[in-house]
C-alpha cells in the first residue's frame, strides 16, 4: 500500500471515529421507547399524523410473532406493489424516455431484490427504468427496506434489554422512526453534498451534449443524487446506472468516493454502540464494535494489498508500476483510474463486509485474492459490520453461540447479559445460522449440474464456480454485488437468486425475532464469580473466532474449488 492509500484509510478512520459515537447515541434515543427522544417537538407531529392515516396505535406493542408477521406482510405488500409498478411503467407518468413495461421475470427479481435490501440488478437502470420507477419504486424501497432492518435490529436489542416482558416493541413505530429520524435527514444532507460534487439530480430525459473535442453524445438525466444517498446510508447498493458507483454521474471523484464509503459504514457501526447504551452496559457494545471493525479492517488490508500488488498473470507489456497516469500502481483491469487499485480494494471490502453491494470497480476483474476476499466477506454473513440493523442482529446471534460454546467448555449454563442461554435460544440461533448457507450451497450445486444453470456460466472452471458461488452468496447475504460472466437475467438465475434473497432475508429475521422474544421474557440472573465476562477483549476474540470457524467449516470446500484454486493457478 502506498502513502495515498494509507492516507485515505486514515481520513476515513478519523471520520468514522468522530461520527459513529454520535450516531450510536442518536439511535439509542430513537429506539428507547420508554423515554422522550430528542427533537420530539419536530418529529412527533409528522409521525402521529402517519399513525392516524395508517391506523397504528403508537401505545400498543407487539409480541415477537406479531412483530414477525408485520415484517412478512409488509415485505409481501412491497414486492407486489413494486412488481406492479415495474410492469406498468410504460403507462405511467415521469417517463421522458418512453420506457416500456419491464418483463415479468426481471420485475419479479427486482421487486424481491429491493424489498429484501439486496438490490441485485439483472438490468441496466438507465436503459430500463422510468424516473417514476426509480423514485417511487426503487428509492422508496431503499428507505423502507433499510428501515425494516433497523427496526428488527432495535427489536433484537430490546430482547436483551428487557426482563420479564412479553413484547419487543412495535414494528410500525420502529420503521417510521427509522425513516423520519435517521434515514431521511441524513439522506437529505448527503444528497445535497453529492449534488455539490457533480452527481446529477433532475427529471430530464436524454440530453445531447457537445464535448470539448466537438463530438456530440447523448447523456441521460434523472433523480440520481437522491437515490445514491439512501442507497449508501441504507446499505442498499442498487445504482441508478448500470456501472453503479464506477459511473462519474454517481461518483464523480475521490472526495465523493470517500464520503460514500463513510456513508456505507456509519450506521452499521453505530448500532453496536446503541446496543451498549440500551442494554445498560456500553462495554458490551464496544466489544461487538471491535469485532466488526476487526473483521472489516482485515478484509480492507488484504483486498487493498492484493489489488495494489498487481497480478502475476498480467499479459506481457502491461505495466502495473506507479506512473504519472497510474498513481499507486497495481492491477487496473476493471478499475476506475479516478480511484485506483487502492480505492477499488477499500470499496470492494467495505461493500461486501456490509450488505451494500454497490461497486466502484468490477469485482470479477479483481485479482484472485482480492475477489476472494470480497466473496469471503459475503459468506461470513451480514455482521462485519453488515447491513443497518441486521448486521448487529447477526453478530448478536454469533455472540449467543459463543457464550454457549464457552459454557460447554467450563460446564455451566451459559449466560449473556444476564440472560440464560438454553435449548430454545440455541435452536433459534442454529436456524438462523443454517438458513443462508443451506440456500447458497444447495442452489450453487444445482446450478453447476443442471443444464439451465450450466448454460448461464460463461467461464467454466474455478472462476466459473466462483461466479456462481458469489451470486448465491450475494443473494442470500442480501448484498447485491456480482461477479460478471453469469447470465443473471436468465430464467434460471432470475428465479433461483430471487429465492436465495427471500431465504436470506426472512428466514433469518424470523428466528432472530424469536430469539429476541424468548430472551425478553426471561428474568435477568445476577452476576456471580462464575459468570463468563462478555465485555473483555477475550470475548471479542471468541466471537470473531466462532464467526470464522463456522464460515470456514461451512464454505471451505467450495472456496477451495473456486477462488483458492484460482489463486494457486496464478
N, C-alpha and C positions, 0 to 999 in steps of 0.2 A: 504494500500500500504506500502510495506517495504522500507528500505533505498535504496536497489538496484534499485527498480522500480522508485523511485524519482530521483535518480542519472541519470538513463537512460534518463528520461524525461528532466532533466536539461541540460544534454550534448546535446541532440537533439535541445533543445530550443536555446542554445548558437550557435550551428552550423547554424541554420536557421537565427538567428538574424544577423550573420556575412555575410552570403552568399546571402540571399534573396534580400537585397537592391542593391547589386552589379548586380545580375541577372535582377532586375527590371530596373536598369539604362541601361543595355545592350539591353534588349527587347525594351525599348523606342527608342534607337538609331537604332535598326534593322528595326523597323516599321515606323519610321519618314521619309516618302518618300520625304519630302521637303528638307532634309539636308543630306550631306555626312555622311556615317556611319563609325565608327572606323574600321580599317583593311580592307577598301575597296580595297587597293592595293593587298591584299592577296585573297579576296573572289571574287571580281568583275570579273576577267578573267575567272574563272570557271563558274560563273553564266551566264555571257554573252555568253559563248560557249553553255551552256544548252539552253539559249533562242533562239539562232540561230538554233540549232538542232530541237527544238520543234516549231519553227515558232512563238515565242512570241515577241510581241513588248513591250519592257520594259518602253516605254514612254507613253503607252496608258492605261488609267484607265477605270473602268467599273462602270456602274450604278448597283444598288443593285440587280435588277432582272437578269442582265447578270452575276453578281458575283454568285448568287444563282444557275443559270443554270450550271455554271462551276463546282460548288461543286457537283451538282447532277450527271452530266455526268462523272466527274472524279470518283465518287463513283460507278457508274454503270460499267464503264470500269474495275475498280478494282475488283468488285465482279465477273464479267465474267472471267477475267484473272486468279484470284486465284482459282475459281471453276475448270477451265480447267486444271490448274497445278496439283491440288489435284487428279483429276480424272485420269490424265495421268502419275502420278509419277512412276508407275511401269515400264514405257517405257523410263524413263529419267535417266540421269547420277546422280552421287553423291547419290547412294542408296546402301550403303555397306551391309545393312542387308536384301536387296531384298524385300522391302515393296511393296505390290501390290497397285493398284489404290484405292483411298478412295471411298466409296459408295456415291451415288448421294445425299441422304438426309444429311449425315454428311458433305459432301463437300459444299452443299448449306448453311448449318448452319454455318460452319466455315468461309466460304467466307464472308457472311454477318457480322458475328461476328467481324472479324479482320478489315474489311473495315470501320465499324461503330465505331471502337475503343472500342468495348465491350469486345472482347476476351473471350467470353463464350466458353468453350471447352467440347463438348459432346463426347470426345475420350481421350485416353491416348497417349500423344505425342510421348513418347519413343518407343511405340509398334505399332504406326500407320503411322507416317510420315517419309519420307526420309530426308536426310540432305538438299537436294535441296529444298524441300517443306518448311523446317524450315527456310532456309536462303532467298531464292528468293521469297518465298510466305509470310510466317508469319513475318519474321523480316523486310522485305521491307514495308509491310503494317503497322507494328508498327511505322515505321518512317513517312510514308505519312499520315496515319490516324491521328496521333498526329499533324503533320504539318497542316493538314486541319483545325483541331480545333483551332490551334494557329492563322491561317490566318483569320478565322472567328472572333476570339476574337479581332484581330487587326482592322478588318473592322468595328466592333461594336464600338470600341474606336473612330475611325475616324468619326462615325456618331455624336458623341458628340463634338469632337474637331473642326470639320469644320462648316462653316457658309455659307449658300447660295451655296452649292456645289451639283452638280448632280451626283457625283461619290464618291465611298468609297474605292478606291484602285484597285489593280489588283490581282485577286485570284492566278494567276500563279506565280507572283513575290513574293507574301507573302508566298506561300507554299515553293517555292525554298529557299527563305531566311531562313525560319524556319528550314529547314533541314541543309543547308550548314553552317549557322552562329550560330545555337543554338544546335540542337539535335545531329548532327554528332560530333562536337568537344567534347561536354560533354559525349557522349556515349563512345568515344574512351578512354577518361580518366577513366571513371567508369569501363569499361570492363577490362582495364589493372589492376585496383585495385582489381577487383573481381578475376582475374586470380591469383594475388599475394596471395589471401586468400584461394585459392584451388578450385575455380569454374573451371570446365573443359572447354577446348577450343581446339578441334581437329576435324579431319574428320574421326576418327576411327569408326568401327562398334562395334560389341560386342566383348569384350576382357575378356578372362579368367584370374582371379586374385586369387592368393592364400593368404588367410588371415593369421594373426599371430597364429591362432589356427590350421592351417594346412588345413582347408577346402577351397575348390575352388568354386568361384561363378563367374557368368558372369556379367560384368559391361559394361553398354552402354557408348559409346563416342558420341561426336558431338560438333557443334559450339554453346555451351551453353552461355558462358560469354557475347558474342556479342549480343545475343538475350535478356539476362536478363537486360543488361544495358539500352537498349532502352525500354524494357517493363516497367521499373520503371520510367525512366525520362519522357516518353511519357504518363504516367498513362494508359498504355495498360493492363498489368496484365497477359497476356497469358504465361504460363510456357512451358519450353522445356519438363519437366517431369510432369506426372500426379499429383504428390504431390506438384507441384509448389514450392514456397519458403520454404516449410517444408522439401524439399529434400536436403540432405547435399551437393550434387553436384551443386545445385543452390544457396544455402545459408549455407555456412559451419559453421558459428559460430556467437557469439554475435556482433563482430565488423562488419562483413558483413551485419548482420541483421539491425544494427543501421544505417549504411550508405545507405542501400536500403530504409529504411523508410525516410531518408532525401531526397533521390532521388525522391520518390513519391511526396513529399510535395513542393520541392523547386520551380519548375516552376509555378505551380498553384498559390502559394503565391506571386510570383514575379509579376504576371500580374496586380494586383491592383496598385502596385507601378508604373508600366509602364503606367497604365491608368492615374494616377495623373499627371505624367510628360507630357504626350501627350495632356491632356486637359488644361494644364497650371495652375493647382492648385493641388499641391501634397497632400494637406489636404484631398481632395476628395478620393484619392487612399488609404490614411491611414485609412479613415473611413471604406471603403469596406474591407480592410485587417483586421481590428479589428473585423468585423462581421464574416469573415471566420475563424479567429483564435479562436474567442469565441465559435463558434459552434463546431469546431473541438476539442478544448481542453475539452469542456464539455463532449463530447462523449468519449474521451480518459479516462477521470477520472471515468466516470460511468462504462465503459466496464472493465477497469482495476480493479476497486473496486469489481465489480461483480465476476470476474474470480479469483482474489486472495482471495476473501472472502469465496469461496467454495460453494458447492451445498448441500443444506439441505436434499436432497433426495438421497444422495450418499449411496450405499449399506453398510451394516454393515461390519466393518473391513477395509474399505477403508480410509486410512489416508489422510487428507488434511492439516495437520500441517506442518510447516517447518521442514525438516530433512536434513541430510548431502546430500542425493541424490535429495532432493526436496527443493532447496533453494527458500525461499519466500512462499512456500506452495500454497494452492489454488486448484482449480478444474483442473485436469490434463488429463481428458479423451480427446483424440484427440489433445493433446498439446505436442509439442516437448520439451523434457527435456533440450535441449540446450538453449531454450529461456524462458521457464517457463510460468506460467499463466499471469504474468505481460507483458511479451513480446507478448503473444497472444492478450491481451487486447489492447495494443498500436497499434499493426499491424492491427488488425481487425477494430478498429475505424478509423485508417488512410486510409486503403484501401477502406473502404466504404464511407468515407467522401469525398474522391476523386473518380475518375472513374477508379481507378486502378484494383481492383478486385483480385489482387494476394493475396495469403494466406500463412501464416506460421503456421497455426493451422486449425483444421476443425471447421468451423462456426456452423455446425449442432450439434457439441458436446459441444458447449458453454452453459453456464447457460442461463436460460430463459431471464434474464435481459441483460446479455452480448450479446446474439444473437439478442435480440430485439433491442438493441442499434445499432447494425450493420444494421439491417433492416430499422430502422428509418432514419439512415444516408442516405441510398439509396433513401428512399421515399421523403426526403427533396428535392431531385434533385441535379444536378451537380453544387453545389455552396459553399460547406463548407469544403474545398476550391474547390472541383470539379475537372474536367479534365483540362488539359492545354488549355487555351484559352476559352473553353466552360464554365468553372467554372465562370470566370468573366462575360461571356455573360449571364448566368443565374442569377447571383446576380444583374447585372445592370437592368435586367427586373424587378426584385423584387423592386429595388430602384425606378424605374419609377412608379410601383404600389404604393409604399409607399408615394411618393410625391403627387400622385393622391388622395390617401386617406386623406393626410394632407390638400390638397386643398379643399376637400369636407367639412372637419371639420371647416375650417375657412372661407369658402365661397368665394374663389377666384381661378382664373385659376392657376393650379399647374405649377411650373417651376422646371427644373432640369438642372443645369449647363448652365443656360441662355436660355434654350430651353423650349417653352411652351408645356406642355403635354396635348394634345387634344384628340378628339374622335379616330382619326386614330391610334395614339400611344397606347391608352388603348385597342383598339380592337386587335391590333397585340400582345400586351402583354398577353391578355387573351387567344388568340390562342396558344401562347407559353405555358402558364401555364396549359392549359386543355388537351393538346395532350397526354402527357405521362400518367397522372393519368387515363384518359379515357381508354387508352390501357391496363394499369395494371389491373384496376378493371374489365373491360369487359372480358379480356382473363382469368383472375383468376376465375371469376364467371362461365364462360363457362367450365373451366377445372374441377371444383368441381361438376358440374351437368352432364356433358357429359360422356358417357361411356368410350371412349378412355382416357379422362383426369383422370377419377377416377382410371382406371386400372394402371396408372403410379404412383400412390401415395402409397408408402409402409407403411406410418404411418398415418392411419386415426385418426381424432380428431383434437384438436387445433394445434398440432405440424405439422400434415399434411397440414393444411391450411397455417401455417407459411411457410412451404416449397414451396407451390405453390405461395403464395404472394411474397415471396423473389425471386423466379425465374423470375417472370414477372417484378418485381421492378428492378431486376438486369439487365434484358434485356432492358427495356425501359429507365432505367437510364444509359445505356451503361457502366455498372460496370463489370459484368462478373463473380463475385463470386457466390457461390451457397450453399444452404443447401443440405445435402445428402438426400437419401431416395426418390428421384424423378427420374423417368425414362427419363433422359434428352435426351437420344439417340433415344427415340421412335418417331414414325411418328408425333404424336400429338404435343409433346413438341418441337420437332425439327422444325416444321413449325411455331407454334404459338409463340415460343420465338424468332425465326428469324423475324417474323412480328413485334414483340414488339421492337426489336433492330432497325429496319428500321424506325418505327414511332418515337422512342425516339431520333434518330439522326437527320433525315432530316426534320421531321415535327416540330422540334424545331429550327433548323438552319434557315429555310426559313423565318418564321415570325421575327426572331431576325435580319436577314439582312434587311427585310422590315422596321423594326423599325429604324435601322441604316440609311437607305436611306431616310426615312421621316425626321429624325432629322437633317441629314447633309444638307438637302435642306432649312432648316429654318434659318432665321437670329436670332442672339442672342439678347435677350432683356436686357436692363441694370438692374443692381441690384438696388432695392429700399428698403425703410424701411419696406415694406410689404413682401419682398422676404423671403421665408422659408429657413433658412440656412441648407445646406446639408453637412457641414464639421464638425459637432459637435457630441459629444457622444450621444446627444438626437436622432439625425437622425440615428446613428448606432443602437441604441436600437429599433427605429421604424422599421427599415429594418429587424432586427432579429425577432421582434415580428410578422411582416407580414409573414415572411417565416414560422414561427412556427404555426401561426394561419391558414394559407392557407393549409399547410400539415396536421395539426390536423383535420380541418373540413373535409378534403378530405378522409383521411385514418383511422380516429379513429374507425369507426365501424368495419372495417376489422381487425385492430390491437387488438381491444377488444376481438374478437373471436379467435385470434391467439396467439401471444406472451404474451399479457396481461393475458388472461385466463390461459395460461400455467404457468406463473409466480405465479398466485394466487393459483394454484393447487400444487405448490412445497412447 
